[in-house]
Amino acid sequence: MSQLSAPAVHGSENTRRLLVLGLGSIGVVYGDIGTSPLYAFREALRPVSHDGVTDVEIIGLISLMIWALTIIVTIKYVLFLLRADNQGEGGTLSLLALLMKTANGHTAILFFMGIAGAALFIGDAMITPALSVLSAVEGLKLVTPDLTDYVVPIAVVILVLLFAVQSKGTAAVSNFFGPITLVWFLVMGAVGLMHIADDRSIFAAFNPFYAATFMLNEGFVGIIVLGAVFLTVTGAEALYADLGHFGRRPIQWAWFTIVFPALTLNYLGQGAFVLKNPEAMSDPFFLMFPKWALLPAVILATAATIIASQAVITGAFSLTRQAIHLGFLPRMAIFHTSETHTGQIYLPNVNTLLMFGVMALVFVFGSSEALATAYGISVTGAMVVTTILAFEFLRARWNWSTWWAAGALLPLFALEFVFLGANMLKIHDGGYVPILIAATFIIVMWTWKRGTELLHAKTRHIDIPLASFIKSIERKSEHAPVAVPGTAIFLTSDPESTPAALLHNIKHNHVLHMQNFILTIRTANTPKVPKEERVSVKPLSERFTLLEMKFGFMETQNVSQALGLFRKSGLKFDIMSTSFYLGRRKLVPDAQSGMPHWQDRLFIALATAAIDPSDYFRLPTNRVVELGSHVII
């Protein structure tokens, strides 16, 4: 009997875990896409409403939305991309890191595509909070028109509070994210289901013929409408980016059982409601609610948009950490806000940047209607980049032939490219905003990557090979440095060259410790590195040993903590008798550096703004010695 019950208990535990993770994913992963019904159908109606909207046009619009959700979200993300993981982690940079392992001659193209996708996501992280919160608060205008002038101030207060609590961590608040968002989806589905009976002809939207007919009949206006239709799938990138937090099965379960049905019912309900009440086109989502339920609906919608905003802010933190560890951005302060969840982090610089960006968008655009025009480009651009990287994934990781991979993804790429083109038509109406944001971050990441490569190449020419240095320093001579007790650890990015801090220590202090370790810290192209592979030891001589630490791009590079792993190799570190030596470089611009003068200046500014290595690597501050040098770049 006990043998039969054990699998049953194990199965019930797995089911419970699936339900808990699925509920969590509803709050975090689907928060963004769950707020799209607030504005997507409303914005899609605007281009065709100037001369009246026919029933066929409304059915065609709803058909376009349902099939966009089916093809892009369900097929591309839920069924395919969630399987294109890097040891369980997803997202543009995670996929890029995976592909860089097998890049054959086109590393530069992959790098550009990766940073473009990351930059577009940052733009999305700025626009989403502004658009979502504004669209929810605007529901107050329907409660009472007297509140119209207070929409922007209320939205600003909510957003300021949202960014202010980031430093406190989201551990406690996140427990409520799932249940609140679940209620939001259930309410959306229920109100949509209530209004489907208004005009049952809306069920024809399941037939893609109506979507195709709409596009053929509307011509150029249909292309413009596509830009608004694409708002229905905004937030789909979060599916992939948050893969590592919840796993594939919970995300898929949540989509098919809760999210997709609720979204479909709501869009069908909005369509049927407008078919019966054409005057409701101004705001079909909120007008579907009876008057007594309008204020609770606005409050629930505001809570849902705050959660959606929290999700993209957290995603921006996570993406920035990946970019830092992969060498695309300078080191920044990273704080963990939870002792048990490593994914819950806070980056004050990024938080401040996002807050000012979001505030600027709210004040400049002033309404969700105006801001919606700027939204689609960043999302569609990021999706096109992901599809291109997915093509390389099929070839390099799943060993598909070029023709099979192209055949599988070309229809999807063509569809997304049409959506991108439709959104590009809105450049003059605000679409330039995400392009400027993305271009700025692309330039920053490209400059940092290029500058660090040039800096490494320049210092490599003047560096002394470590093997030659050790051989010369250990010769007995009257000029040999004085041997002092204790241990010295010299951090360097190039284990084959003598660290500048070691040379300066001998030159100025004329001493050499009895035990010297040359430590190199590597970032692997994987999210995490097993503890047994974290450290490696290579003796070089009696007093010199080469150490290497390897971290994943999702891990905190805590050197002090990792030093304990060397004990298995017979090395022991007494922190109180160990000194950490760091080289600090003062960079001087050079007209012949290989980069334009403005880019030199930008790289130097980024390097100056970077956090101190002793703080970033969690070194004991009272045991760190920094020795400086000038480098012309």
C-alpha positions as CSV (number, residue, x, y, z in Angstrom):
1,M,0.0,0.0,0.0
2,S,2.8,2.4,0.9
3,Q,4.6,1.7,-2.4
4,L,1.4,2.7,-4.3
5,S,0.9,5.8,-2.2
6,A,4.4,7.3,-2.6
7,P,3.9,8.1,-6.3
8,A,0.5,9.5,-5.5
9,V,2.0,11.8,-2.9
10,H,4.8,12.8,-5.2
11,G,2.3,13.5,-8.0
12,S,0.1,15.7,-5.7
13,E,3.2,17.7,-4.7
14,N,4.1,18.2,-8.3
15,T,0.6,19.3,-9.1
16,R,0.6,21.7,-6.1
17,R,3.9,23.1,-7.2
18,L,2.6,23.6,-10.8
19,L,-0.4,25.4,-9.5
20,V,1.6,27.7,-7.2
21,L,4.1,28.6,-9.9
22,G,1.4,29.0,-12.5
23,L,-0.4,31.4,-10.2
24,G,2.8,33.3,-9.7
25,S,3.4,33.5,-13.4
26,I,-0.1,35.0,-13.9
27,G,1.0,37.9,-11.7
28,V,4.5,38.4,-13.1
29,V,4.7,37.0,-16.6
30,Y,1.2,38.0,-17.8
31,G,0.8,41.3,-16.0
32,D,1.7,43.3,-19.1
33,I,-0.3,41.4,-21.7
34,G,-3.2,41.4,-19.3
35,T,-3.6,45.2,-19.4
36,S,-3.8,45.3,-23.2
37,P,-7.6,45.1,-23.4
38,L,-7.8,48.5,-21.7
39,Y,-6.7,50.2,-24.8
40,A,-5.9,47.8,-27.7
41,F,-9.4,47.5,-29.3
42,R,-10.2,51.2,-28.6
43,E,-7.0,52.3,-30.5
44,A,-7.6,49.8,-33.3
45,L,-11.1,51.4,-33.9
46,R,-9.8,54.9,-34.2
47,P,-8.4,54.8,-37.8
48,V,-11.6,53.3,-39.2
49,S,-14.2,55.2,-37.1
50,H,-14.0,58.6,-38.9
51,D,-16.7,57.5,-41.4
52,G,-18.5,55.0,-39.3
53,V,-17.7,51.4,-38.6
54,T,-19.5,48.5,-40.2
55,D,-20.2,45.2,-38.5
56,V,-17.8,43.4,-40.8
57,E,-15.0,45.8,-39.9
58,I,-15.6,45.2,-36.1
59,I,-15.6,41.4,-36.6
60,G,-12.5,41.7,-38.8
61,L,-10.7,43.7,-36.1
62,I,-11.5,41.2,-33.3
63,S,-10.5,38.4,-35.7
64,L,-7.1,40.1,-36.2
65,M,-6.6,40.3,-32.4
66,I,-7.5,36.7,-31.7
67,W,-5.3,35.4,-34.5
68,A,-2.4,37.7,-33.4
69,L,-2.7,36.2,-29.9
70,T,-2.8,32.7,-31.4
71,I,0.1,32.9,-33.9
72,I,2.5,35.2,-32.1
73,V,1.9,34.4,-28.4
74,T,0.6,30.8,-28.5
75,I,2.6,29.3,-31.3
76,K,5.8,31.4,-31.2
77,Y,6.3,32.1,-27.5
78,V,4.3,29.5,-25.5
79,L,4.9,26.5,-27.7
80,F,8.3,27.2,-29.4
81,L,10.5,29.8,-27.7
82,L,9.9,28.5,-24.2
83,R,11.9,25.4,-25.4
84,A,14.8,27.6,-26.7
85,D,16.3,28.0,-23.2
86,N,19.8,28.5,-21.9
87,Q,19.9,26.0,-19.0
88,G,16.3,27.0,-18.1
89,E,16.8,30.8,-18.6
90,G,15.2,32.8,-21.3
91,G,15.3,36.3,-22.8
92,T,17.2,38.0,-25.6
93,L,20.6,38.2,-23.9
94,S,20.3,34.7,-22.5
95,L,19.6,33.4,-26.0
96,L,22.5,35.5,-27.4
97,A,24.9,34.1,-24.8
98,L,23.9,30.6,-25.8
99,L,24.4,31.3,-29.5
100,M,27.7,33.0,-29.0
101,K,29.1,29.5,-28.0
102,T,28.6,28.2,-31.5
103,A,28.9,31.4,-33.5
104,N,30.7,30.7,-36.8
105,G,32.0,33.9,-38.3
106,H,29.0,36.0,-37.6
107,T,29.6,37.0,-34.0
108,A,29.3,40.7,-34.8
109,I,25.8,40.2,-36.3
110,L,24.6,38.2,-33.3
111,F,26.1,40.8,-30.9
112,F,24.3,43.7,-32.7
113,M,21.0,41.8,-32.8
114,G,21.3,40.9,-29.1
115,I,22.0,44.5,-27.9
116,A,19.3,45.8,-30.2
117,G,16.7,43.4,-28.6
118,A,17.9,44.4,-25.1
119,A,17.8,48.1,-25.9
120,L,14.2,47.8,-27.3
121,F,13.2,46.0,-24.1
122,I,14.5,48.9,-22.0
123,G,12.4,51.2,-24.1
124,D,9.4,48.9,-23.5
125,A,10.2,49.1,-19.7
126,M,9.8,52.9,-19.9
127,I,6.7,53.1,-22.0
128,T,4.7,50.2,-20.4
129,P,4.3,51.8,-16.9
130,A,3.3,55.2,-18.4
131,L,0.8,53.7,-20.8
132,S,-0.7,51.1,-18.5
133,V,-1.2,53.4,-15.5
134,L,-2.6,56.2,-17.6
135,S,-5.1,54.0,-19.3
136,A,-6.3,52.6,-16.0
137,V,-6.6,56.0,-14.3
138,E,-8.4,57.4,-17.3
139,G,-11.3,55.2,-16.3
140,L,-12.0,57.8,-13.6
141,K,-13.3,60.1,-16.3
142,L,-16.2,57.8,-16.8
143,V,-17.0,57.7,-13.0
144,T,-17.1,61.5,-12.9
145,P,-16.0,63.9,-15.6
146,D,-14.8,66.3,-12.9
147,L,-11.7,64.1,-12.4
148,T,-10.5,64.6,-16.0
149,D,-7.9,67.2,-15.0
150,Y,-6.6,65.0,-12.2
151,V,-5.7,61.9,-14.4
152,V,-2.1,62.9,-15.0
153,P,-1.4,64.0,-11.4
154,I,-2.9,60.8,-10.0
155,A,-0.9,58.7,-12.5
156,V,2.3,60.5,-11.5
157,V,1.8,59.9,-7.8
158,I,1.1,56.2,-8.4
159,L,4.3,55.9,-10.6
160,V,6.5,57.8,-8.1
161,L,5.4,55.5,-5.3
162,L,6.0,52.5,-7.5
163,F,9.6,53.4,-8.2
164,A,10.1,54.6,-4.6
165,V,9.3,51.1,-3.2
166,Q,11.7,49.3,-5.5
167,S,14.6,49.5,-3.0
168,K,12.4,47.8,-0.3
169,G,12.1,44.7,-2.5
170,T,9.1,43.0,-3.9
171,A,9.1,39.8,-1.8
172,A,6.1,40.7,0.3
173,V,4.2,42.5,-2.4
174,S,4.7,39.7,-4.9
175,N,2.7,37.3,-2.8
176,F,-0.4,39.3,-3.8
177,F,0.6,39.8,-7.5
178,G,-0.7,36.4,-8.6
179,P,-4.1,36.4,-6.8
180,I,-4.9,40.1,-7.8
181,T,-4.0,39.4,-11.5
182,L,-6.0,36.2,-11.4
183,V,-9.0,38.1,-10.2
184,W,-8.3,40.7,-13.0
185,F,-8.4,38.0,-15.7
186,L,-11.5,36.3,-14.2
187,V,-13.3,39.7,-14.1
188,M,-12.2,40.5,-17.7
189,G,-13.4,37.1,-18.9
190,A,-16.7,37.4,-17.0
191,V,-17.6,40.8,-18.3
192,G,-16.6,39.8,-21.8
193,L,-18.8,36.7,-21.6
194,M,-21.7,38.8,-20.3
195,H,-21.7,40.9,-23.4
196,I,-21.1,38.3,-26.1
197,A,-24.8,37.8,-26.1
198,D,-25.2,41.4,-27.2
199,D,-24.4,40.2,-30.7
200,R,-23.5,36.5,-31.3
201,S,-22.3,37.2,-34.8
202,I,-19.0,38.2,-33.1
203,F,-18.2,34.4,-33.0
204,A,-17.4,34.8,-36.7
205,A,-14.1,36.4,-35.6
206,F,-12.7,32.9,-35.1
207,N,-12.7,32.6,-38.8
208,P,-9.4,34.1,-40.2
209,F,-11.3,34.9,-43.4
210,Y,-12.7,38.0,-41.7
211,A,-9.2,39.2,-40.7
212,A,-7.9,38.7,-44.2
213,T,-11.0,40.4,-45.7
214,F,-10.5,43.4,-43.4
215,M,-6.9,43.9,-44.5
216,L,-7.8,43.5,-48.2
217,N,-10.7,46.0,-48.0
218,E,-9.1,48.6,-45.9
219,G,-5.9,49.0,-47.9
220,F,-3.5,51.6,-46.3
221,V,-5.8,52.2,-43.4
222,G,-5.6,48.5,-42.6
223,I,-1.8,48.8,-42.3
224,I,-2.2,51.6,-39.8
225,V,-4.8,49.5,-37.8
226,L,-2.3,46.7,-37.6
227,G,-0.1,48.9,-35.4
228,A,-2.9,49.1,-32.9
229,V,-3.8,45.5,-33.2
230,F,-0.3,44.6,-32.2
231,L,-1.0,46.1,-28.8
232,T,-2.9,42.9,-28.0
233,V,0.4,41.0,-27.8
234,T,2.5,43.5,-25.9
235,G,4.1,41.8,-23.0
236,A,4.8,38.5,-24.9
237,E,8.5,39.0,-24.5
238,A,8.0,38.7,-20.7
239,L,6.9,35.1,-21.3
240,Y,10.4,34.3,-22.6
241,A,12.4,36.6,-20.3
242,D,10.8,35.2,-17.1
243,L,11.2,31.6,-18.1
244,G,13.9,30.9,-15.5
245,H,11.7,32.3,-12.7
246,F,8.8,29.9,-13.2
247,G,9.7,27.2,-15.7
248,R,8.1,26.2,-19.0
249,R,5.1,24.1,-17.7
250,P,3.6,26.6,-15.2
251,I,3.8,29.4,-17.8
252,Q,2.1,27.2,-20.5
253,W,-0.5,26.0,-18.0
254,A,-1.4,29.6,-17.0
255,W,-1.7,30.7,-20.6
256,F,-4.0,27.9,-21.8
257,T,-6.2,27.6,-18.7
258,I,-6.6,31.3,-17.6
259,V,-4.9,34.0,-19.7
260,F,-5.8,33.1,-23.3
261,P,-9.4,32.2,-22.6
262,A,-9.9,35.5,-20.5
263,L,-8.3,37.7,-23.2
264,T,-10.3,36.0,-26.0
265,L,-13.6,36.3,-24.1
266,N,-12.9,40.0,-23.3
267,Y,-12.1,40.9,-26.9
268,L,-15.2,39.1,-28.1
269,G,-17.3,40.8,-25.5
270,Q,-15.9,44.3,-26.5
271,G,-16.7,43.5,-30.1
272,A,-20.2,42.4,-29.4
273,F,-20.8,45.3,-27.1
274,V,-19.7,47.8,-29.8
275,L,-21.8,46.0,-32.5
276,K,-24.9,46.6,-30.3
277,N,-23.8,50.1,-29.0
278,P,-21.6,51.9,-31.6
279,E,-21.4,55.0,-29.3
280,A,-19.3,52.9,-26.9
281,M,-16.3,53.0,-29.3
282,S,-14.8,55.8,-27.2
283,D,-13.9,53.4,-24.4
284,P,-15.4,49.9,-24.9
285,F,-13.6,48.2,-22.0
286,F,-14.8,50.4,-19.1
287,L,-18.3,51.0,-20.7
288,M,-19.0,47.3,-20.6
289,F,-19.2,47.5,-16.8
290,P,-22.5,48.6,-15.2
291,K,-22.3,52.0,-13.4
292,W,-22.2,50.4,-9.9
293,A,-19.2,48.3,-10.9
294,L,-17.3,51.0,-12.7
295,L,-15.3,52.4,-9.8
296,P,-14.2,48.9,-8.5
297,A,-13.2,48.1,-12.1
298,V,-11.0,51.2,-12.3
299,I,-9.4,50.4,-8.9
300,L,-8.8,46.7,-10.0
301,A,-7.5,47.9,-13.4
302,T,-5.1,50.3,-11.6
303,A,-3.8,47.5,-9.4
304,A,-3.3,45.3,-12.5
305,T,-1.4,48.0,-14.3
306,I,0.9,48.6,-11.3
307,I,1.6,44.9,-11.2
308,A,2.3,45.0,-15.0
309,S,4.6,47.9,-14.5
310,Q,6.4,46.1,-11.7
311,A,7.0,43.1,-13.9
312,V,8.7,45.1,-16.7
313,I,10.8,47.1,-14.1
314,T,12.0,43.9,-12.6
315,G,12.7,42.6,-16.1
316,A,14.8,45.6,-16.8
317,F,16.8,45.0,-13.6
318,S,17.4,41.4,-14.6
319,L,18.4,42.3,-18.2
320,T,20.8,44.9,-17.0
321,R,22.5,42.5,-14.7
322,Q,22.9,40.1,-17.6
323,A,24.3,42.9,-19.8
324,I,26.9,43.8,-17.1
325,H,28.1,40.3,-16.6
326,L,28.3,39.7,-20.4
327,G,30.4,42.8,-20.8
328,F,27.9,45.0,-22.6
329,L,27.6,47.6,-19.8
330,P,29.9,48.9,-17.0
331,R,29.6,47.5,-13.5
332,M,26.7,49.0,-11.5
333,A,25.5,48.6,-7.9
334,I,23.3,45.5,-7.6
335,F,21.4,44.9,-4.3
336,H,19.5,41.7,-3.4
337,T,16.2,42.4,-1.9
338,S,15.5,38.8,-0.9
339,E,17.6,36.2,1.0
340,T,15.9,33.3,-0.7
341,H,15.1,34.5,-4.3
342,T,18.2,35.5,-6.2
343,G,16.1,37.0,-9.0
344,Q,14.8,39.7,-6.8
345,I,17.4,42.5,-7.2
346,Y,17.4,46.3,-7.2
347,L,19.7,48.5,-9.3
348,P,19.4,52.1,-8.1
349,N,20.9,53.6,-11.3
350,V,18.5,51.7,-13.5
351,N,15.5,52.5,-11.3
352,T,16.3,56.3,-11.4
353,L,16.8,56.2,-15.1
354,L,13.5,54.4,-15.7
355,M,11.6,56.8,-13.3
356,F,12.8,59.9,-15.1
357,G,12.1,58.3,-18.4
358,V,8.5,57.3,-17.4
359,M,7.8,60.7,-15.9
360,A,8.9,62.5,-19.1
361,L,6.7,60.3,-21.2
362,V,3.6,60.9,-18.9
363,F,4.1,64.7,-19.0
364,V,5.0,64.9,-22.8
365,F,2.2,62.7,-24.1
366,G,-0.4,63.3,-21.3
367,S,-2.8,60.5,-22.3
368,S,-2.8,56.8,-23.1
369,E,-4.2,57.6,-26.5
370,A,-1.2,59.7,-27.5
371,L,1.3,57.3,-25.9
372,A,-0.2,54.2,-27.5
373,T,1.2,55.4,-30.9
374,A,4.7,55.3,-29.5
375,Y,4.4,51.9,-27.9
376,G,4.3,49.3,-30.7
377,I,7.7,50.0,-32.3
378,S,9.8,48.8,-29.3
379,V,7.7,45.7,-28.9
380,T,7.6,44.7,-32.6
381,G,11.3,45.4,-32.9
382,A,12.2,43.2,-30.0
383,M,10.0,40.4,-31.4
384,V,11.6,40.6,-34.8
385,V,15.1,40.4,-33.2
386,T,14.0,37.3,-31.2
387,T,12.7,35.6,-34.3
388,I,16.1,36.2,-36.1
389,L,17.9,34.8,-33.1
390,A,15.5,31.9,-33.0
391,F,16.5,31.1,-36.6
392,E,20.1,30.8,-35.5
393,F,19.0,28.7,-32.5
394,L,17.3,26.2,-34.8
395,R,20.3,25.9,-37.0
396,A,23.1,25.9,-34.3
397,R,21.4,24.1,-31.3
398,W,18.7,21.9,-32.9
399,N,20.8,21.2,-36.0
400,W,18.0,22.1,-38.4
401,S,19.0,22.8,-42.0
402,T,18.9,26.4,-43.1
403,W,16.0,25.7,-45.4
404,W,13.9,24.0,-42.7
405,A,14.6,26.7,-40.2
406,A,13.8,29.4,-42.8
407,G,10.6,27.6,-43.8
408,A,9.4,27.3,-40.2
409,L,10.1,30.9,-39.2
410,L,9.7,32.9,-42.4
411,P,5.9,33.2,-42.2
412,L,6.2,34.4,-38.6
413,F,9.0,36.8,-39.5
414,A,7.0,38.2,-42.4
415,L,3.9,38.7,-40.1
416,E,6.0,40.5,-37.5
417,F,7.8,42.6,-40.1
418,V,4.4,43.7,-41.4
419,F,3.5,44.7,-37.8
420,L,6.8,46.5,-37.5
421,G,6.2,48.4,-40.7
422,A,2.7,49.3,-39.6
423,N,4.1,50.8,-36.4
424,M,6.8,52.6,-38.3
425,L,4.1,54.7,-39.9
426,K,3.6,56.2,-36.5
427,I,7.1,57.7,-36.2
428,H,5.9,61.3,-36.6
429,D,3.1,60.7,-34.0
430,G,5.5,59.7,-31.2
431,G,7.0,56.5,-32.6
432,Y,10.3,58.2,-32.7
433,V,10.5,57.9,-28.8
434,P,11.2,54.2,-28.6
435,I,13.6,54.5,-31.5
436,L,15.6,57.2,-29.8
437,I,15.6,55.3,-26.5
438,A,16.7,52.1,-28.2
439,A,19.4,53.9,-30.3
440,T,20.8,55.5,-27.2
441,F,21.2,52.2,-25.4
442,I,22.6,50.5,-28.5
443,I,25.3,53.2,-28.7
444,V,26.1,52.9,-25.0
445,M,26.4,49.1,-25.1
446,W,28.4,49.2,-28.4
447,T,30.7,51.9,-27.1
448,W,31.4,50.0,-23.9
449,K,32.1,46.7,-25.7
450,R,34.3,48.3,-28.3
451,G,36.1,50.5,-25.7
452,T,36.9,47.5,-23.4
453,E,38.3,45.6,-26.4
454,L,40.5,48.5,-27.4
455,L,41.6,49.0,-23.8
456,H,42.5,45.3,-23.5
457,A,44.4,45.4,-26.8
458,K,46.4,48.5,-25.8
459,T,47.4,47.3,-22.4
460,R,48.3,43.9,-23.8
461,H,51.1,45.5,-25.8
462,I,52.8,47.0,-22.8
463,D,52.0,44.2,-20.3
464,I,54.8,41.9,-19.1
465,P,54.1,38.2,-19.6
466,L,53.4,36.6,-16.2
467,A,55.7,33.6,-16.8
468,S,58.7,35.9,-17.6
469,F,58.0,38.1,-14.6
470,I,57.9,35.2,-12.2
471,K,61.1,33.8,-13.6
472,S,62.9,37.1,-13.2
473,I,61.5,38.0,-9.7
474,E,62.5,34.7,-8.2
475,R,66.1,35.0,-9.1
476,K,68.2,35.7,-6.1
477,S,69.7,39.2,-6.4
478,E,70.4,42.2,-4.2
479,H,67.6,44.1,-6.0
480,A,65.0,41.5,-5.1
481,P,61.9,42.8,-3.3
482,V,61.6,42.2,0.5
483,A,59.6,39.1,1.3
484,V,56.8,39.9,3.8
485,P,54.4,37.5,5.5
486,G,50.8,37.1,4.5
487,T,48.8,36.6,1.4
488,A,48.2,38.9,-1.6
489,I,45.5,38.4,-4.2
490,F,45.9,40.4,-7.4
491,L,42.7,40.7,-9.5
492,T,43.3,40.8,-13.3
493,S,41.3,40.2,-16.4
494,D,44.2,38.7,-18.3
495,P,45.9,35.8,-16.5
496,E,48.7,35.6,-19.0
497,S,50.0,39.2,-18.2
498,T,51.4,40.5,-15.0
499,P,48.8,42.6,-13.1
500,A,49.6,46.3,-13.1
501,A,48.9,46.4,-9.3
502,L,51.6,43.8,-8.7
503,L,54.2,45.7,-10.7
504,H,53.3,49.0,-9.0
505,N,53.5,47.3,-5.5
506,I,57.0,46.1,-6.2
507,K,58.1,49.4,-7.8
508,H,56.8,51.7,-5.0
509,N,56.7,49.5,-1.9
510,H,59.6,47.1,-2.8
511,V,57.9,44.2,-1.2
512,L,56.5,40.8,-2.2
513,H,54.2,38.7,-0.1
514,M,55.1,35.1,0.8
515,Q,52.0,33.9,-1.0
516,N,50.7,35.5,-4.1
517,F,47.5,34.6,-6.0
518,I,46.7,36.0,-9.5
519,L,42.9,35.9,-9.6
520,T,40.8,36.1,-12.8
521,I,37.0,36.3,-12.7
522,R,35.2,34.9,-15.7
523,T,31.5,35.1,-16.8
524,A,30.2,32.0,-18.5
525,N,27.7,32.0,-21.3
526,T,25.3,30.1,-19.0
527,P,23.0,31.4,-16.3
528,K,24.6,29.6,-13.5
529,V,27.8,27.6,-12.9
530,P,27.8,24.6,-10.6
531,K,29.8,25.0,-7.4
532,E,32.2,22.2,-8.3
533,E,33.1,24.1,-11.5
534,R,33.3,27.5,-9.8
535,V,37.0,27.6,-9.0
536,S,40.2,26.2,-10.5
537,V,43.8,26.3,-9.3
538,K,47.1,26.3,-11.3
539,P,50.4,26.5,-9.4
540,L,53.0,28.6,-11.2
541,S,55.9,28.6,-8.7
542,E,56.6,28.3,-5.0
543,R,55.1,31.7,-4.3
544,F,52.7,32.3,-7.2
545,T,49.4,30.5,-8.0
546,L,46.9,31.2,-10.7
547,L,43.3,31.2,-9.6
548,E,40.2,31.4,-11.6
549,M,36.5,31.9,-10.6
550,K,33.7,31.4,-12.9
551,F,30.2,32.7,-12.5
552,G,27.0,32.5,-14.6
553,F,25.5,35.7,-16.0
554,M,22.6,35.5,-13.6
555,E,24.8,35.1,-10.5
556,T,26.2,37.6,-8.0
557,Q,30.0,37.7,-8.4
558,N,30.8,37.4,-4.6
559,V,34.5,36.8,-4.5
560,S,34.8,36.7,-0.7
561,Q,32.2,33.9,-0.5
562,A,33.7,31.9,-3.3
563,L,37.2,31.9,-1.8
564,G,36.0,29.2,0.7
565,L,35.6,26.8,-2.3
566,F,39.4,26.8,-2.7
567,R,39.8,24.8,0.5
568,K,39.1,21.6,-1.4
569,S,42.2,22.3,-3.4
570,G,44.3,22.7,-0.2
571,L,44.3,26.5,-0.2
572,K,43.3,28.3,2.9
573,F,42.5,32.0,3.1
574,D,42.6,34.0,6.3
575,I,40.8,37.1,5.3
576,M,42.4,39.1,8.1
577,S,45.9,38.3,6.8
578,T,45.0,38.6,3.1
579,S,45.3,41.8,1.0
580,F,43.4,42.3,-2.2
581,Y,45.2,44.5,-4.8
582,L,43.3,46.2,-7.6
583,G,44.6,48.3,-10.5
584,R,42.7,51.6,-11.0
585,R,43.2,53.1,-14.5
586,K,42.8,56.8,-15.3
587,L,41.8,56.9,-19.0
588,V,43.0,59.6,-21.3
589,P,41.4,60.1,-24.7
590,D,43.5,59.5,-27.8
591,A,42.6,60.7,-31.3
592,Q,44.2,57.6,-32.7
593,S,42.4,55.2,-30.5
594,G,40.2,53.6,-33.2
595,M,37.0,55.3,-32.0
596,P,35.7,58.8,-32.7
597,H,36.5,61.4,-30.1
598,W,32.9,61.6,-28.9
599,Q,32.9,57.8,-28.4
600,D,36.2,58.0,-26.5
601,R,34.6,60.6,-24.2
602,L,31.5,58.4,-23.7
603,F,33.5,55.4,-22.9
604,I,35.6,57.3,-20.3
605,A,32.4,58.7,-18.8
606,L,31.0,55.2,-18.5
607,A,34.2,53.8,-17.0
608,T,34.2,56.7,-14.5
609,A,30.6,56.1,-13.5
610,A,31.2,52.4,-12.9
611,I,30.9,51.1,-9.4
612,D,34.2,50.4,-7.5
613,P,35.4,46.8,-8.2
614,S,35.8,46.1,-4.5
615,D,32.1,46.8,-3.9
616,Y,31.0,44.9,-7.0
617,F,33.0,41.8,-6.2
618,R,32.0,42.0,-2.5
619,L,35.6,42.3,-1.3
620,P,36.3,43.2,2.4
621,T,36.8,46.9,2.1
622,N,39.4,47.1,4.9
623,R,41.6,44.6,3.1
624,V,41.7,46.3,-0.4
625,V,44.7,48.2,-1.8
626,E,44.2,50.2,-5.0
627,L,47.2,51.3,-7.2
628,G,46.5,53.6,-10.1
629,S,48.0,54.2,-13.6
630,H,47.3,56.3,-16.7
631,V,46.2,54.6,-19.9
632,I,45.8,56.5,-23.2
633,I,42.8,55.2,-25.2
